[in-house]
Amino acid sequence: METEEAVLALAALSQSTRLEAFRTLVRYEPDGLAAGELARQLEVPQNTLSAHLSILTRAGLVSSERRSRSIIYRANLGEFRDVAVFLLRDCCGGRPEVCAPVVESLQSCCSPKRKERGHV
């Protein structure tokens, strides 16, 4: 990832409505969420949300797809991962113990849930 791409993504997320829109879309992965439903959940007028979604889309953090009469928005988790890796890649300065707390905190919230034995 280039610095300009990271700046564009971070700038897109630096506004509270856009940040909440992105976070909400992440919760609805992989199916995405219709624009109207997203506006309702965020309690934002649809035309205002449309402008915010355009900014997130230009930054590569959100994609859209028309399904019948609805536009479904999805978080681009690959792009978000690239931004996060861009920020963290050099944080260690060759000392992995510096980033260990960040990695540990991600493992506790993002680890796959194990299936219990004996349950189908």
Secondary structure, 3 states (H helix, E strand, C coil): CCHHHHHHHHHHHCCHHHHHHHHHHHHCCCCCEEHHHHHHHHCCCHHHHHHHHHHHHHCCCEEEEEECCEEEEEECHHHHHHHHHHHHCCCCCCCHHHHHHHHHHHHHHHCCCCCCCCCC
